[in-house]
Amino acid sequence: MYKTLFQKTEQVTQQKKLAMYHSEVD
């Protein structure tokens, strides 16, 4: 249970990093 929760949190973190990266590039 904790593992999947952590993985979901990791995915969200990665998506936020990507979003920030893309907005910086723009």
Helices and strands as residue ranges (DSSP letters): H 2-25
